Amino acid sequence: MADIEIRSVEGLAGSSVPYAYAIKAGPWLFLTGHEAYDFATGSAPEVDGPADFPSFGAPRLKREAQYILARMRKTLAEFGSDFKHSVRVDQYYPVFEAVRAYQLARHGEFGDYIPPSTSVLMERLFRQSSHISMSLIGVVPHKDYEIAKLYPKEVPVPVGSFFVPAITCNDFVLVAGQMASDENALDQSVRLPKEVRNWGGPNAVRRQTEFIIKKRLEPALRAGDASWQGILKAQIYVPTADDIPDVLDVWHQHVPHPCAITALPTKGFGFVDGIVEINLLALRDGAKRKKEVLKVDLPAMSAYGQHIRAGELVLCSGLMPLGPDGRVRPSDGFDALAHAAQTQALTVLSYAERIAKGTIARAQWFMADALQFPGVQLAWSRKQENRPHPFVCVQTPAPLPAPGAALTADFWIYSP
């Protein structure tokens, strides 16, 4: 496509894997899966430190954060943009200590505007020694894509995080990851005394989900002149796959409108006792783009939500590698026939082709085991004719929702 520009390396970390670390798709900029290593060579002496004394100098976590942010600043500048024109950031960490270091460095780089943000802990990142994985969505500066910050009084910002809870940009409202918390702690209305069994009442997951929907997400949408009818996509993070049915049961009671949904198990959250986090993308009321629920012939259990088009953007629900019979491939008895992750990635990539023709500009691979990612790359190379892969790979707590699944895939497709 003429309006696609890709920044990539031919061989990621000295391998044969072509990696797209940034994609410009029309007005949108996608920087995905940035960790603190050199994309071409794999080494970054300024991060790794001296071989014989790696802890000499600035703290390792600060070095990682500053390296990632400096490279992102440079990459955005190549497209004529900057951090002030970012609309969303997503961060994954294996340890909580990395959050503090990253947020301090981020505040220094972004200044008084940090876009809607989601940060959760995962089991591990793509590189075994990485502590921070950052992805960013931004826009090319243009009068039609000016960003308006929203600070609804009902939606507090956690102390030390500094991000804007919601913004509008063109037709869209983007809402940061919300939890059942105020600035400092879990909200008292969702707390239960440890001595109370709460017979017959909602469990903690359900209580927190309802609170987030009614007390955080709804006011944020309203502040952006949006409503639930315009909801396009939600990412939902919970402690285990077993918690997903409760969350979605509450979600559908309060949000009876189709949208793309990705729901995943997560190692940890920013608040003690917080166990649900949800971020949102929606169209504003009266938007020029129209919300279209795509009718796609896919197995009924391959996703929790619908697949949605809003103008040039197609938002997929998290795709699970289930076949028409509701089972994950390869089937029992043929586990030596193929690399499981390759077979499963081929399945979800074929589903993406059915959803929309276009460019996958953001590919989030949530893996039960990050060491299975080579199979994903083999599938990508086959389906995408070795086009550079704009991926983030993180390892979630196992198991994933679909029994036997090696992965859940979350795709953003540019399809004008």
C-alpha positions in Angstrom: 0.0 0.0 0.0 1.3 3.5 -0.9 0.5 4.9 2.6 2.5 2.2 4.4 6.0 2.8 5.6 8.0 0.2 7.6 11.1 0.6 9.7 12.7 -2.8 10.1 15.9 -4.8 10.5 16.5 -7.7 8.1 17.7 -10.0 10.9 16.6 -9.5 14.4 19.5 -9.8 16.9 21.7 -11.4 14.2 19.1 -14.0 13.2 17.2 -14.5 9.9 14.0 -13.0 11.4 12.9 -9.7 9.7 11.5 -7.5 12.4 9.3 -4.3 12.0 9.9 -2.1 14.9 7.7 0.7 13.5 5.0 1.0 10.9 3.3 4.1 9.6 -0.1 3.2 8.3 -1.9 6.3 6.9 -2.0 8.7 9.9 -1.2 6.1 12.4 2.2 5.1 13.9 2.7 1.7 15.5 5.9 1.0 17.5 5.6 -2.5 18.9 7.5 -4.8 21.2 10.4 -2.5 22.1 12.9 -4.0 24.6 16.3 -2.8 25.6 18.5 -4.5 23.1 19.9 -3.5 19.7 17.5 -4.9 17.1 20.2 -5.6 14.6 23.0 -7.0 16.8 21.2 -8.1 19.9 23.7 -6.4 22.2 23.5 -3.0 23.7 26.6 -2.2 25.8 25.0 0.9 27.3 22.3 -1.3 28.8 24.3 -4.5 29.6 27.1 -2.6 31.3 30.8 -3.6 31.5 31.3 -7.4 31.1 33.3 -7.6 34.3 31.2 -5.2 36.3 27.7 -5.0 34.8 26.1 -3.2 37.8 28.6 -0.3 37.5 26.9 3.1 36.7 23.2 3.8 36.6 20.8 1.1 37.8 20.1 -1.6 35.2 16.4 -0.9 35.1 16.9 2.8 34.5 19.3 2.0 31.7 16.7 -0.3 30.0 14.0 2.3 30.3 16.1 5.2 28.9 17.4 3.1 26.0 13.9 2.1 24.9 12.5 5.6 25.2 15.5 7.2 23.4 15.1 4.9 20.5 11.3 5.5 20.3 11.9 9.2 20.3 14.3 8.9 17.4 12.0 6.6 15.5 9.0 8.9 15.9 11.1 11.8 14.7 11.9 9.9 11.5 8.1 10.0 10.8 7.9 13.7 11.7 6.2 12.9 15.1 7.0 12.9 18.8 5.8 11.7 22.1 3.3 14.5 22.3 1.4 12.9 19.4 1.2 9.4 21.0 -2.3 8.2 21.8 -1.6 4.9 23.7 1.2 3.0 25.4 1.3 -0.6 26.7 3.9 -2.0 29.0 4.7 -5.5 30.2 7.2 -6.4 33.0 8.3 -9.6 34.7 9.0 -7.8 38.0 7.4 -4.9 39.7 10.7 -3.1 40.4 10.9 -2.4 36.7 7.6 -0.4 36.8 9.1 2.3 39.1 12.2 2.7 37.0 10.3 2.9 33.8 7.7 5.3 34.9 10.3 7.7 36.2 12.2 7.6 32.9 8.9 7.9 31.0 7.9 11.0 32.9 11.2 12.6 32.1 10.8 11.8 28.3 7.1 12.6 27.9 6.9 15.6 30.2 3.5 16.8 31.1 1.6 14.5 28.7 1.7 10.7 29.0 -1.0 9.1 26.9 -3.5 6.5 28.2 -1.4 3.6 29.6 -1.8 0.0 30.5 0.9 -1.8 32.6 0.7 -5.3 33.9 3.2 -8.0 35.0 3.8 -11.1 32.8 5.9 -14.2 33.4 8.6 -13.2 31.0 9.3 -11.0 27.9 10.8 -11.9 24.5 14.4 -11.6 25.6 15.0 -13.6 28.7 17.0 -10.8 30.4 14.5 -8.0 29.5 12.5 -6.3 32.3 10.5 -3.8 30.1 8.5 -4.3 26.9 6.9 -1.1 25.6 4.5 -0.6 22.6 3.2 2.7 21.4 0.5 4.0 19.1 0.8 7.5 17.8 -0.3 9.8 15.0 1.5 12.0 12.4 0.9 15.6 13.5 -2.1 17.0 11.6 -4.9 19.5 12.5 -7.4 16.7 12.1 -5.6 14.5 14.7 -5.1 16.9 17.5 -5.2 15.2 21.0 -7.5 16.5 23.7 -6.7 15.3 27.3 -9.6 14.2 29.5 -9.5 14.3 33.3 -13.0 13.3 34.4 -13.3 13.7 38.2 -14.5 10.2 38.6 -11.4 8.7 37.0 -8.3 9.1 39.2 -4.7 8.6 38.1 -2.5 6.3 40.3 0.1 8.2 42.3 3.4 8.3 40.4 1.9 7.2 37.0 1.2 10.7 35.6 -0.7 9.3 32.6 -3.8 11.0 31.2 -6.8 8.7 32.0 -8.5 9.3 28.6 -8.0 11.3 25.4 -9.8 12.1 22.2 -8.1 12.0 18.8 -10.1 12.6 15.7 -13.1 10.2 15.9 -11.7 8.1 18.7 -11.7 8.0 22.5 -8.9 6.0 24.1 -9.2 5.1 27.8 -6.2 4.0 29.9 -6.2 0.6 31.7 -8.6 1.1 34.6 -8.8 -0.8 37.9 -11.2 -0.7 40.9 -8.9 1.8 42.7 -8.5 5.4 43.6 -5.2 7.3 43.5 -3.7 5.2 46.3 -5.4 1.9 46.9 -8.2 -0.4 46.0 -11.5 1.4 46.4 -13.2 0.7 49.7 -16.5 -0.2 48.0 -15.0 -3.4 46.5 -13.1 -4.5 49.6 -14.5 -7.2 51.8 -13.3 -8.0 55.3 -11.2 -11.2 55.3 -13.6 -12.6 57.9 -16.6 -12.3 55.6 -17.3 -15.2 53.2 -19.8 -13.1 51.3 -22.4 -16.0 51.0 -24.4 -15.6 47.8 -22.7 -12.4 46.8 -20.4 -11.6 43.9 -16.8 -12.8 44.1 -13.9 -10.3 44.0 -13.5 -10.5 40.2 -17.1 -9.7 39.6 -17.2 -6.9 42.1 -14.1 -5.2 40.6 -15.3 -5.7 37.0 -18.6 -4.1 37.7 -16.9 -1.2 39.5 -14.5 -0.6 36.6 -17.3 -0.6 34.1 -19.7 1.7 36.0 -17.4 3.9 38.0 -14.3 4.3 35.7 -15.0 3.3 32.0 -18.4 4.8 31.7 -17.4 8.3 33.0 -14.3 8.2 30.8 -16.4 7.6 27.7 -18.9 10.2 28.7 -16.1 12.8 29.1 -15.1 12.1 25.5 -18.6 12.5 24.1 -18.9 8.7 23.6 -21.2 6.0 24.8 -21.2 2.2 25.0 -22.8 2.0 21.5 -19.5 3.2 20.1 -17.2 0.7 21.9 -14.7 -0.9 19.5 -12.2 -2.8 21.6 -11.5 -3.8 25.2 -8.4 -5.6 26.6 -9.1 -7.3 29.8 -6.4 -8.7 32.2 -7.2 -11.0 35.1 -5.2 -13.4 37.3 -6.1 -16.7 35.7 -7.9 -18.0 32.7 -10.5 -19.4 35.1 -11.5 -15.8 36.0 -12.4 -14.9 32.4 -16.0 -16.3 32.4 -16.9 -14.2 35.5 -15.5 -11.1 34.0 -17.3 -11.5 30.7 -20.5 -12.5 32.4 -20.5 -9.1 34.2 -19.3 -7.3 31.1 -22.2 -8.5 28.9 -24.7 -7.6 31.6 -23.5 -4.0 31.5 -22.2 -3.6 28.0 -24.8 -5.2 25.6 -23.0 -3.9 22.5 -20.7 -5.8 20.2 -17.0 -5.1 20.4 -13.6 -6.8 20.1 -12.4 -8.4 23.3 -9.1 -9.8 24.3 -9.0 -11.4 27.7 -5.8 -12.8 29.2 -4.3 -14.1 32.4 -1.8 -11.8 34.1 0.9 -12.2 36.7 0.3 -9.0 38.6 -1.2 -5.5 38.7 -0.2 -2.1 40.0 -2.5 -2.2 43.1 -2.4 -4.7 45.9 -5.6 -6.7 45.8 -6.4 -5.4 42.3 -7.3 -8.3 40.1 -8.9 -6.8 37.0 -7.7 -4.2 34.5 -9.5 -3.0 31.4 -8.6 -0.5 28.7 -10.9 0.7 25.9 -11.0 2.2 22.4 -14.3 3.7 21.2 -15.8 5.9 18.6 -17.1 9.3 19.7 -20.8 10.0 19.2 -21.4 11.5 15.8 -18.0 10.3 14.4 -17.5 10.3 10.7 -16.2 6.7 10.8 -18.9 4.2 11.3 -18.7 1.1 13.5 -19.1 -2.1 11.5 -19.4 -5.5 13.1 -17.7 -7.8 10.6 -19.5 -11.0 9.7 -16.8 -13.6 9.5 -17.0 -17.4 9.1 -14.8 -18.4 12.0 -15.3 -21.1 14.7 -17.6 -19.9 17.4 -15.1 -20.4 20.2 -12.1 -18.8 18.4 -12.7 -15.4 20.1 -14.6 -13.9 23.0 -15.9 -10.9 21.1 -16.7 -9.6 17.6 -14.3 -8.3 15.0 -14.9 -4.6 14.4 -14.1 -2.1 11.6 -13.9 1.6 12.2 -12.9 3.3 9.0 -9.4 2.2 8.0 -8.8 0.3 11.3 -9.9 -3.3 11.9 -9.8 -4.3 15.6 -9.7 -8.1 16.1 -10.8 -9.9 19.2 -8.1 -12.0 20.7 -7.9 -15.0 18.4 -7.5 -18.5 19.9 -6.4 -21.4 17.7 -9.5 -23.5 17.8 -10.7 -25.4 14.8 -14.3 -25.9 13.6 -14.6 -28.8 16.1 -13.7 -26.6 19.0 -10.3 -28.2 19.5 -6.8 -26.9 19.4 -4.5 -28.4 16.8 -2.4 -30.5 16.5 -4.8 -33.1 17.8 -4.0 -35.8 20.3 -1.9 -38.6 18.9 -0.1 -36.3 16.3 1.9 -34.0 18.6 5.1 -34.9 16.7 3.6 -34.0 13.4 4.3 -30.3 13.6 5.5 -27.5 15.9 2.4 -26.7 17.9 3.0 -23.0 17.9 3.5 -23.0 14.2 0.3 -24.9 13.5 -1.7 -22.7 15.9 -0.2 -19.4 14.6 -1.1 -20.5 11.0 -4.6 -21.0 12.2 -5.0 -17.6 13.8 -3.2 -15.9 10.8 -5.6 -17.6 8.4 -8.5 -16.2 10.6 -7.0 -12.7 10.3 -7.1 -13.0 6.5 -10.8 -13.8 6.7 -11.5 -10.9 9.0 -9.9 -8.3 6.7 -7.5 -7.8 3.8 -4.9 -5.3 4.8 -1.7 -4.9 6.8 -1.2 -6.3 10.2 0.3 -3.2 11.9 0.4 -4.5 15.4 0.7 -8.2 16.3 0.6 -9.1 20.0 1.4 -12.7 20.7 0.5 -13.8 24.2 2.3 -17.1 24.7 2.0 -19.9 27.2 5.8 -20.4 26.7 7.9 -17.7 25.0 10.3 -20.4 23.8 7.6 -21.5 21.4 7.8 -18.2 19.5 10.0 -19.6 16.7 6.9 -21.6 15.5 5.0 -18.3 15.4 7.7 -16.8 13.3 7.7 -19.7 10.9 3.9 -19.3 10.4 4.3 -15.5 9.9 7.0 -16.0 7.3 4.8 -18.5 5.4 1.6 -16.4 5.5 3.2 -13.0 5.1 5.9 -13.9 2.5 8.6 -13.0 5.0 7.4 -9.5 5.5 8.9 -7.9 8.6 7.0 -8.9 11.7 5.6 -6.1 13.9 5.3 -8.2 17.0 5.4 -8.1 20.8 5.8 -11.5 22.5 5.2 -11.9 26.2 4.7 -15.1 28.2 1.5 -15.1 30.3 0.8 -17.3 33.3 -0.3 -20.7 32.0 -2.7 -22.0 31.0 -4.2 -19.8 28.4 -8.0 -19.9 28.1 -8.3 -22.5 25.3 -7.1 -25.9 26.5 -3.9 -26.9 24.8 -3.4 -23.4 23.3 0.2 -22.2 22.9 -0.9 -18.7 22.1 -3.6 -16.0 21.9 -3.1 -13.4 19.1 -4.3 -9.8 19.2 -4.1 -8.1 15.8 -4.7 -4.5 14.7 -5.2 -4.4 10.9 -4.9 -1.3 8.7 -7.4 -1.8 5.9 -8.4 1.4 4.1 
